Amino acid sequence: MRLRLELEYDGTDFHGWAMQPGLRTVEGELRTALDAVFPSWGGLAIAGRTDTGVHALANVASLDADGGPPPARAAAALNAVLPGDLAVGAADEAASDFHARFSARSRSYRYRIWRRSEPSPFERRRSWWVARPVNEGALAEAAALVLGQHDFRAFTPTQTQHQVFLRTVHAAVWRREGEALVFEITADSFLRRMVRTLVGSMLDLPPGELERLLEGKPRADAGTTAPPWGLYLTGVGY
């Protein structure tokens, strides 16, 4: 039976998704739970390989399981053994050819900036505190510029395994939520640290300079990489 799991996690105390020797990761904790719940399983895949400190509201995993609870009870069984900062929001049986990563057609991310003049202890691990003046009109203009297909190599580390840097952005918008500024973006796929570097560059550079970066300029021309604790994977489209 192929299972589709929707995962939620607070990324603060995780060294990202992927297993690493001696480090606590989302994949490591999930594998431990799967071992406890299913007599036999394999083929674990994930839609978004989030970095250290990045959160997820709806990441998607797939795997093949034999034995254990039926899909209707799989989420409850896994949550009974998972740590408090990782949960299965939903579990469903999927088609035999479903693959969390390769079947995905889009991914959506959110980045939160805390705009109050004073920090908040409740936002410390949930958003990036930026007390300096921010031109919200320029941010809106910059978001509109990234729509469509562009070469985003300026927004990923120079040392990268990516060979293709063209990505198509389907939606990008900034909005105000009380004391927070929120950036929402959906694309066919993302380069490593692409969203965080877009956010930092939108704050550092005027829209005209950001538009020039979308022509495949080097990473050195772009701005700051925003910290990971403000970033959330919010959904995967199939």
Secondary structure, 3 states (H helix, E strand, C coil): CEEEEEEEECHHHCCCCCCCCCCCCHHHHHHHHHHHHCCEEEEEEECCCCCCCCEEEEEEEEEEEECCCCHHHHHHHHHCCCCCCEEEEEEEECCCCCCCCCCCCEEEEEEEEECCCCCCCCCCCCCEECCCCCCHHHHHHHHHHCCEEEECHHHCCCCCCCCCCEEEEEEEEEEEECCEEEEEEEECCCCCCHHHHHHHHHHHCCHHHHHHHCECCCHHHCCCCCCHHHEEEEEEEC
